[in-house]
Amino acid sequence: MKWIHWLKPGLQLKRWILIGVLGLLLISIPAGHIVVYFFDIHWMIMVLFGVAGCFLFGVAFKRGFTSLLKNLQTTPFTQGVHRNSKHIQRMIYDKQVLAKGRKVVVIGGGTGLSILLRGLKQMTSNITAVVTVADDGGGSGILREDLGMLPPGDIRSCILALSEMEPTMENLLQYRFQEGSLKGQSFGNLFIASMNGISGSFEEAIKKMNEVLAVKGQVYPVTLENITLYAQLKNGKIIKGESKIPEKSLEEDSPIDFVFLRPKKASTLPEILNAIQEADAIVLGPGSLYTSIIPNLLINPVAESINKSKATTFYLPNIMTQPGETDQFSVRHHVEALLKNTGLKRIDYVIANKEKVPVQIEEKYALEGAKMVLPDENDKVALKEQQIHLVEEDLVEIKNDYVRHDAYKTSKFIEYYLSN
């Protein structure tokens, strides 16, 4: 963070700096005897300038210093960061500016959600991330089975995305063991499991993680109940388990017809419902349509609460189709599936990518059975009939040959359309 960030709007320091400079200028006038001789200014006027300058400088110093101390006293220095100039500037800016930003609820899971959060936290700290807990594969699935706890993987990624910590600490929490019985397991997952053990509940463990890692906003599991995701394929077969659904869909060569949860009437947290009702914006995605986004909306009464909310609702379909989930899907097919499978009745904006990826990247994805989701005329007509605004923007970021949403661009577009 450069020194110029001390001059950003909202820190309540610039006004006192300017007054202080004015005071110093006034003090300097009587100090310059040459001014008296060359400009014939009466000594009494010089004294008045000097007194006024001392007064302004004193007031500016006192008020500016008080403003700075007030910010420092209420800033959580001990929560995952060091006391250096960079973090002091960042946290004061967060408190004075980002804390007054829009209230945004983001719903989803997986990599897509955590990427978007990294962009949104640059614009507001009033973020509530609602994360799916239907995951039953990988390290999260093992902890879920062995310890009887909710899967921590997606929640861990979102907490890290919204946190302010040293790179070493983030790398540690993202580290995956390479061998032994812990091979493939994330240290961050084990950290949450340990916090769950000493906290008495998963909800309390996540709240403590939010505090310890200085999270901008809040991260909540969509439910505290042990839910299982099922899918019925077009051929009538029922698939149990989030991690098995895409695999079985491909094996059966039968697309997903619809998904559902057991228990059917799992409930969400009051904090989530309150956040939805107070939100300025509700963002669905990006992420796996059937296994990351829709499961959240099947929890009572999340979809109903969104329908009643006055917030502007955005949906961000993935840039690429997902084999076993959204094969051959267009933008309108994503929206149709979202509305068909849930009680959701309103989407205000669909922000879809229109930028083509390089040929070699497209060919790489084609080998895996994925293709780009680019809006066409049929999408425009279908969404217009449903009174949904289709927004086409360049959203692509390619990292290590993987296509994903550009977090900063996407967040700026959300902010822009929310304001307009």
TORPARO-772549 format. One line per field, with one value per residue (C-alpha): residue in three letters; chain; x, y, z. Coordinates in Angstrom, 1 decimal. Layout:
BEGIN
code ALA:...
unit A:...
east X:...
north Y:...
up Z:...
***
This chain:
BEGIN
code MET:LYS:TRP:ILE:HIS:TRP:LEU:LYS:PRO:GLY:LEU:GLN:LEU:LYS:ARG:TRP:ILE:LEU:ILE:GLY:VAL:LEU:GLY:LEU:LEU:LEU:ILE:SER:ILE:PRO:ALA:GLY:HIS:ILE:VAL:VAL:TYR:PHE:PHE:ASP:ILE:HIS:TRP:MET:ILE:MET:VAL:LEU:PHE:GLY:VAL:ALA:GLY:CYS:PHE:LEU:PHE:GLY:VAL:ALA:PHE:LYS:ARG:GLY:PHE:THR:SER:LEU:LEU:LYS:ASN:LEU:GLN:THR:THR:PRO:PHE:THR:GLN:GLY:VAL:HIS:ARG:ASN:SER:LYS:HIS:ILE:GLN:ARG:MET:ILE:TYR:ASP:LYS:GLN:VAL:LEU:ALA:LYS:GLY:ARG:LYS:VAL:VAL:VAL:ILE:GLY:GLY:GLY:THR:GLY:LEU:SER:ILE:LEU:LEU:ARG:GLY:LEU:LYS:GLN:MET:THR:SER:ASN:ILE:THR:ALA:VAL:VAL:THR:VAL:ALA:ASP:ASP:GLY:GLY:GLY:SER:GLY:ILE:LEU:ARG:GLU:ASP:LEU:GLY:MET:LEU:PRO:PRO:GLY:ASP:ILE:ARG:SER:CYS:ILE:LEU:ALA:LEU:SER:GLU:MET:GLU:PRO:THR:MET:GLU:ASN:LEU:LEU:GLN:TYR:ARG:PHE:GLN:GLU:GLY:SER:LEU:LYS:GLY:GLN:SER:PHE:GLY:ASN:LEU:PHE:ILE:ALA:SER:MET:ASN:GLY:ILE:SER:GLY:SER:PHE:GLU:GLU:ALA:ILE:LYS:LYS:MET:ASN:GLU:VAL:LEU:ALA:VAL:LYS:GLY:GLN:VAL:TYR:PRO:VAL:THR:LEU:GLU:ASN:ILE:THR:LEU:TYR:ALA:GLN:LEU:LYS:ASN:GLY:LYS:ILE:ILE:LYS:GLY:GLU:SER:LYS:ILE:PRO:GLU:LYS:SER:LEU:GLU:GLU:ASP:SER:PRO:ILE:ASP:PHE:VAL:PHE:LEU:ARG:PRO:LYS:LYS:ALA:SER:THR:LEU:PRO:GLU:ILE:LEU:ASN:ALA:ILE:GLN:GLU:ALA:ASP:ALA:ILE:VAL:LEU:GLY:PRO:GLY:SER:LEU:TYR:THR:SER:ILE:ILE:PRO:ASN:LEU:LEU:ILE:ASN:PRO:VAL:ALA:GLU:SER:ILE:ASN:LYS:SER:LYS:ALA:THR:THR:PHE:TYR:LEU:PRO:ASN:ILE:MET:THR:GLN:PRO:GLY:GLU:THR:ASP:GLN:PHE:SER:VAL:ARG:HIS:HIS:VAL:GLU:ALA:LEU:LEU:LYS:ASN:THR:GLY:LEU:LYS:ARG:ILE:ASP:TYR:VAL:ILE:ALA:ASN:LYS:GLU:LYS:VAL:PRO:VAL:GLN:ILE:GLU:GLU:LYS:TYR:ALA:LEU:GLU:GLY:ALA:LYS:MET:VAL:LEU:PRO:ASP:GLU:ASN:ASP:LYS:VAL:ALA:LEU:LYS:GLU:GLN:GLN:ILE:HIS:LEU:VAL:GLU:GLU:ASP:LEU:VAL:GLU:ILE:LYS:ASN:ASP:TYR:VAL:ARG:HIS:ASP:ALA:TYR:LYS:THR:SER:LYS:PHE:ILE:GLU:TYR:TYR:LEU:SER:ASN
unit A:A:A:A:A:A:A:A:A:A:A:A:A:A:A:A:A:A:A:A:A:A:A:A:A:A:A:A:A:A:A:A:A:A:A:A:A:A:A:A:A:A:A:A:A:A:A:A:A:A:A:A:A:A:A:A:A:A:A:A:A:A:A:A:A:A:A:A:A:A:A:A:A:A:A:A:A:A:A:A:A:A:A:A:A:A:A:A:A:A:A:A:A:A:A:A:A:A:A:A:A:A:A:A:A:A:A:A:A:A:A:A:A:A:A:A:A:A:A:A:A:A:A:A:A:A:A:A:A:A:A:A:A:A:A:A:A:A:A:A:A:A:A:A:A:A:A:A:A:A:A:A:A:A:A:A:A:A:A:A:A:A:A:A:A:A:A:A:A:A:A:A:A:A:A:A:A:A:A:A:A:A:A:A:A:A:A:A:A:A:A:A:A:A:A:A:A:A:A:A:A:A:A:A:A:A:A:A:A:A:A:A:A:A:A:A:A:A:A:A:A:A:A:A:A:A:A:A:A:A:A:A:A:A:A:A:A:A:A:A:A:A:A:A:A:A:A:A:A:A:A:A:A:A:A:A:A:A:A:A:A:A:A:A:A:A:A:A:A:A:A:A:A:A:A:A:A:A:A:A:A:A:A:A:A:A:A:A:A:A:A:A:A:A:A:A:A:A:A:A:A:A:A:A:A:A:A:A:A:A:A:A:A:A:A:A:A:A:A:A:A:A:A:A:A:A:A:A:A:A:A:A:A:A:A:A:A:A:A:A:A:A:A:A:A:A:A:A:A:A:A:A:A:A:A:A:A:A:A:A:A:A:A:A:A:A:A:A:A:A:A:A:A:A:A:A:A:A:A:A:A:A:A:A:A:A:A:A:A:A:A:A:A:A:A:A:A:A:A:A:A:A:A:A:A:A:A:A:A:A:A:A:A:A:A:A:A:A:A:A
east 0.0:1.6:1.6:-1.0:-3.6:-3.6:-5.3:-8.1:-11.7:-13.3:-10.3:-11.1:-7.4:-7.1:-9.2:-6.9:-3.8:-4.9:-5.8:-2.5:-0.7:-2.6:-1.6:2.0:1.8:0.3:3.0:5.7:4.6:5.6:8.7:9.9:11.3:12.0:8.3:8.0:10.7:9.7:5.9:5.6:3.1:2.3:3.8:0.3:-1.0:2.0:1.1:-2.5:-1.3:1.0:-1.7:-4.2:-1.6:-0.7:-4.4:-5.2:-2.2:-3.0:-6.6:-5.6:-3.0:-5.3:-8.3:-6.2:-4.4:-7.7:-9.2:-6.2:-6.3:-10.0:-9.5:-6.6:-8.3:-11.2:-9.1:-8.5:-4.7:-4.4:-6.7:-4.3:-2.2:1.0:1.1:2.9:2.2:0.7:-1.9:-2.7:-3.5:-5.5:-7.5:-8.3:-9.4:-11.6:-13.2:-13.9:-14.7:-15.5:-17.6:-20.0:-20.2:-23.1:-24.5:-23.9:-25.0:-23.2:-24.6:-22.8:-19.7:-16.6:-13.8:-16.0:-17.5:-14.1:-12.7:-15.6:-15.2:-11.6:-12.9:-15.9:-13.9:-12.1:-15.4:-17.2:-16.7:-20.5:-20.3:-22.2:-21.1:-23.6:-21.8:-23.1:-22.4:-23.5:-19.9:-19.1:-15.9:-12.2:-10.7:-14.0:-15.9:-13.4:-13.7:-17.5:-17.5:-14.9:-15.8:-19.5:-18.9:-20.1:-17.7:-15.3:-13.6:-15.8:-16.1:-12.4:-11.8:-14.4:-12.9:-9.4:-10.8:-12.3:-9.5:-6.5:-3.5:0.2:0.8:2.7:-0.4:-2.7:-0.3:-0.3:-4.0:-4.2:-1.5:-2.4:-0.4:1.4:1.8:0.8:-2.7:-3.3:-2.5:-4.8:-6.1:-5.9:-4.3:-7.1:-9.7:-7.9:-7.7:-11.5:-12.0:-9.9:-11.8:-15.0:-13.7:-12.9:-15.9:-18.7:-20.5:-19.6:-21.4:-19.3:-16.1:-16.8:-17.5:-14.2:-12.4:-14.0:-12.6:-9.2:-8.5:-9.9:-12.5:-14.2:-17.8:-19.2:-19.1:-21.9:-22.8:-26.2:-27.5:-26.1:-27.9:-26.3:-27.7:-27.2:-27.7:-29.5:-30.1:-32.6:-31.3:-33.4:-33.4:-35.1:-32.1:-31.5:-27.9:-26.9:-24.1:-22.8:-19.4:-21.0:-23.6:-21.5:-19.6:-22.8:-24.5:-21.6:-21.5:-25.2:-25.0:-28.1:-28.3:-29.6:-33.4:-33.5:-31.8:-33.2:-32.0:-32.5:-33.7:-36.2:-37.0:-33.5:-33.5:-31.0:-29.5:-31.4:-28.3:-28.6:-32.2:-31.5:-28.6:-30.8:-33.6:-31.1:-29.0:-28.6:-27.4:-27.8:-25.3:-25.8:-22.6:-20.4:-20.0:-21.3:-25.0:-26.5:-23.9:-22.9:-25.6:-28.9:-28.4:-28.3:-31.7:-33.3:-32.8:-35.9:-36.6:-33.6:-35.3:-38.5:-36.5:-34.8:-38.2:-39.3:-36.1:-35.8:-32.2:-31.1:-30.5:-27.6:-26.8:-23.4:-23.4:-20.0:-17.8:-17.4:-19.9:-19.3:-19.2:-21.9:-23.8:-24.3:-23.3:-24.4:-26.1:-26.5:-27.1:-30.9:-30.6:-28.6:-31.4:-34.1:-32.5:-32.0:-35.7:-37.0:-35.2:-35.8:-38.5:-36.6:-39.0:-36.9:-33.5:-32.9:-29.6:-27.7:-24.1:-22.6:-19.2:-18.9:-15.2:-13.7:-10.7:-7.6:-8.0:-5.5:-7.4:-10.7:-9.2:-7.9:-11.4:-13.0:-10.9:-12.6:-16.0:-16.5:-17.3:-17.8:-21.1:-21.5:-24.9:-26.7:-29.9:-32.1:-30.8:-31.6:-35.2:-35.8:-34.5:-36.3:-39.6:-38.9:-38.1:-34.5:-31.7:-29.0:-25.7:-22.8:-19.3:-15.6:-15.1:-12.4:-9.2:-6.9:-4.5:-2.4:-4.5:-7.7:-10.6:-12.3:-14.1:-11.9:-12.8:-12.1:-13.9:-16.9:-17.2:-17.0:-19.8:-22.0:-21.3:-22.0:-25.4:-26.4:-25.8:-27.7
north 0.0:3.2:6.5:7.9:5.6:7.8:10.4:8.2:9.5:8.7:8.4:11.8:12.8:15.0:17.8:18.1:17.8:20.7:22.8:22.0:23.0:26.3:26.9:26.3:28.8:31.4:30.8:31.1:34.7:36.5:34.3:35.8:39.3:39.9:40.0:42.9:44.9:44.2:44.2:46.7:44.6:46.1:44.1:43.7:42.0:39.6:38.8:38.0:35.8:34.0:33.5:32.3:29.9:28.5:28.0:26.3:24.0:23.1:22.3:20.3:18.3:17.5:16.5:14.6:12.7:12.0:10.6:8.4:7.1:6.4:4.3:2.4:1.7:0.0:-1.9:-5.6:-5.6:-8.9:-10.7:-12.4:-9.4:-7.6:-4.0:-2.4:0.7:-1.2:-3.0:0.1:2.0:-0.9:-1.4:2.3:2.5:-0.6:0.9:4.3:3.5:-0.2:-0.5:2.0:0.1:-1.8:-4.8:-7.9:-11.5:-14.0:-17.6:-20.6:-22.7:-24.1:-22.1:-19.7:-18.2:-17.7:-16.0:-13.5:-12.7:-11.6:-8.9:-7.9:-7.3:-4.4:-2.6:-3.3:-5.1:-5.7:-9.1:-12.2:-15.4:-18.3:-21.6:-25.0:-27.9:-30.7:-31.7:-35.3:-35.8:-35.2:-34.1:-32.5:-35.8:-37.7:-35.3:-35.4:-39.2:-39.6:-36.8:-36.3:-32.6:-30.5:-30.4:-27.5:-27.1:-24.5:-22.5:-22.5:-21.1:-18.4:-17.4:-17.2:-15.1:-12.5:-12.5:-10.1:-12.1:-12.6:-14.7:-17.3:-17.9:-18.2:-20.7:-22.7:-22.9:-23.9:-26.5:-30.1:-33.0:-34.9:-38.3:-40.6:-41.0:-37.3:-37.2:-34.8:-33.3:-29.5:-28.1:-25.4:-28.2:-29.7:-26.3:-25.9:-29.4:-28.6:-25.3:-27.3:-29.7:-26.9:-24.8:-27.2:-26.5:-25.9:-22.6:-21.3:-22.7:-20.7:-17.5:-17.9:-18.4:-15.2:-13.4:-14.9:-14.4:-10.8:-11.6:-8.7:-9.6:-13.0:-16.6:-18.9:-22.5:-22.5:-25.0:-26.7:-29.9:-32.9:-32.8:-35.1:-34.0:-36.3:-36.1:-37.7:-38.2:-38.0:-41.8:-42.0:-43.1:-41.6:-40.6:-40.1:-37.8:-34.5:-35.9:-38.8:-36.9:-35.6:-38.9:-41.0:-38.6:-39.1:-42.9:-43.2:-40.8:-39.1:-35.5:-34.3:-33.8:-32.3:-32.3:-32.5:-32.7:-35.1:-34.2:-32.2:-29.5:-28.5:-25.0:-22.1:-19.7:-16.6:-14.5:-15.5:-14.5:-11.2:-10.5:-11.3:-8.9:-6.1:-6.7:-4.2:-7.0:-10.8:-12.6:-16.3:-17.9:-18.3:-22.1:-25.5:-25.0:-28.3:-29.0:-25.6:-23.0:-24.8:-26.8:-23.5:-22.5:-25.8:-24.9:-23.4:-20.6:-19.1:-18.8:-17.5:-14.9:-13.8:-13.5:-11.1:-9.1:-5.6:-6.4:-6.5:-10.1:-11.2:-14.6:-15.3:-18.5:-20.2:-19.3:-22.9:-25.8:-28.5:-32.2:-34.2:-31.1:-28.5:-30.2:-28.2:-25.6:-22.1:-19.1:-19.5:-23.2:-22.3:-19.8:-22.4:-25.0:-22.6:-21.5:-25.0:-26.7:-24.1:-21.8:-18.8:-16.5:-13.5:-12.7:-9.1:-9.4:-12.3:-11.2:-13.5:-13.6:-12.7:-12.9:-15.9:-17.7:-18.5:-21.5:-23.7:-23.2:-23.9:-27.1:-28.2:-27.8:-29.6:-32.7:-32.7:-32.3:-28.6:-25.7:-21.9:-20.5:-17.5:-15.7:-15.8:-14.3:-17.1:-16.3:-12.6:-13.4:-16.0:-13.8:-10.7:-12.6:-13.4:-9.7:-10.6:-8.2:-10.0:-8.3:-9.3:-8.4:-9.5:-11.5:-14.0:-14.5:-17.3:-18.6:-21.7:-22.6:-22.6:-20.3:-18.4:-15.1:-12.1:-11.2:-7.5:-6.9:-9.0:-7.1:-3.7:-4.7:-5.8:-2.5:-0.6:-2.3:-2.0:1.7:2.1
up 0.0:-1.1:0.8:-1.6:-0.1:3.0:0.8:-0.4:0.1:3.4:5.7:7.3:7.2:4.1:5.5:8.6:6.4:4.3:7.3:8.8:5.7:5.6:9.2:8.5:5.6:7.8:10.4:7.8:6.8:10.0:10.2:7.0:7.9:4.3:3.6:6.0:4.2:0.6:1.0:3.8:5.8:9.2:12.1:13.7:10.6:10.8:14.4:13.4:10.6:13.0:15.7:13.1:11.6:15.0:15.8:12.5:12.8:16.3:15.5:12.4:14.3:17.2:15.1:12.6:15.3:17.1:13.9:13.3:16.9:16.8:13.7:15.2:18.5:16.7:14.2:14.9:14.7:16.4:14.0:11.6:10.5:11.6:12.8:9.9:7.8:4.9:7.0:9.1:5.9:4.5:7.7:8.2:4.6:5.2:8.3:6.9:3.3:2.6:5.8:4.2:1.0:-0.5:1.3:-0.8:-0.3:-2.5:-2.8:-4.2:-3.5:-5.1:-6.7:-8.6:-5.4:-3.7:-6.8:-6.9:-3.2:-3.8:-6.2:-4.1:-1.0:-2.8:-3.0:0.2:3.5:3.9:2.4:3.4:1.7:1.9:1.1:0.2:2.5:0.2:-0.7:0.0:-2.0:-1.4:1.9:3.0:2.4:4.5:7.4:7.0:7.2:9.9:12.3:11.5:10.8:7.9:4.9:5.4:2.0:0.3:3.5:4.0:0.5:1.1:4.5:3.0:0.0:2.4:4.9:5.3:6.3:5.5:2.4:4.5:6.6:3.6:1.9:5.1:5.3:1.6:1.9:0.9:2.3:-0.4:1.2:4.0:5.5:5.1:1.4:-0.4:2.8:3.3:6.5:6.5:6.6:9.6:11.2:10.9:12.2:15.2:15.8:15.5:18.2:20.7:19.9:20.5:17.2:13.6:13.6:16.4:14.8:11.6:13.6:15.4:12.1:10.7:13.7:13.8:10.1:10.0:7.4:5.6:6.1:7.2:5.8:6.7:5.9:4.3:6.9:9.9:9.1:7.5:4.0:1.0:-2.6:-5.0:-8.7:-11.0:-14.5:-17.7:-17.8:-14.4:-12.4:-9.0:-8.0:-4.4:-3.4:-4.8:-5.9:-7.8:-9.8:-12.7:-13.0:-13.1:-15.6:-18.0:-17.4:-18.1:-21.0:-19.5:-18.4:-15.1:-14.9:-11.5:-8.1:-4.5:-0.9:2.0:4.5:2.4:5.0:6.1:7.5:7.1:9.7:10.8:10.0:6.4:6.1:7.8:5.4:2.4:3.6:4.2:1.0:-1.8:-4.1:-4.1:-6.4:-7.4:-8.7:-10.4:-9.7:-10.6:-11.3:-9.9:-7.2:-5.8:-6.5:-6.6:-3.3:-1.4:-2.9:-1.9:1.8:3.4:3.0:1.2:-2.3:-0.7:1.2:-2.1:-3.8:-1.0:-0.9:-2.4:-3.4:-7.1:-8.0:-10.3:-11.7:-13.1:-15.3:-15.7:-18.7:-19.7:-19.6:-17.0:-18.1:-16.4:-15.3:-18.0:-21.2:-24.3:-22.0:-23.3:-21.0:-21.1:-20.2:-17.1:-16.1:-16.9:-14.7:-11.9:-11.9:-12.5:-9.6:-7.0:-5.7:-7.1:-9.0:-9.8:-11.4:-12.4:-14.3:-15.9:-16.5:-19.1:-20.7:-24.4:-24.7:-26.6:-25.1:-27.1:-29.5:-27.6:-24.4:-26.1:-27.6:-24.1:-22.7:-25.7:-24.9:-21.5:-23.1:-22.2:-24.4:-24.0:-22.8:-25.1:-25.2:-28.6:-30.0:-28.6:-25.1:-25.5:-26.7:-24.0:-21.1:-22.4:-22.3:-18.6:-18.0:-17.2:-18.3:-20.2:-19.8:-22.0:-20.8:-21.2:-18.0:-18.8:-16.8:-17.7:-15.1:-15.5:-18.6:-16.6:-17.5:-14.7:-14.0:-13.6:-10.0:-10.3:-13.6:-12.6:-9.3:-11.0:-13.4:-10.5:-8.8:-12.0:-12.8:-9.2:-9.3:-12.6
***
